[in-house]
C-alpha cells in the first residue's frame, strides 16, 4: 500500500517538475519576444 503511494507521489513530483520546466521555458520565450517586440 505505502509502496504504491510512494510511486504515485514520485510520479506526481516528476510531472510537476516537468510542467514547471515547460512553463518556465515558455515564460522565458514569451518575455524575450515581448522585449524584442517593445524594442522595435
MODELLER restraints for C-alpha pairs under 7 A, 6 or more apart:
rsr = mdl.restraints
at = mdl.atoms
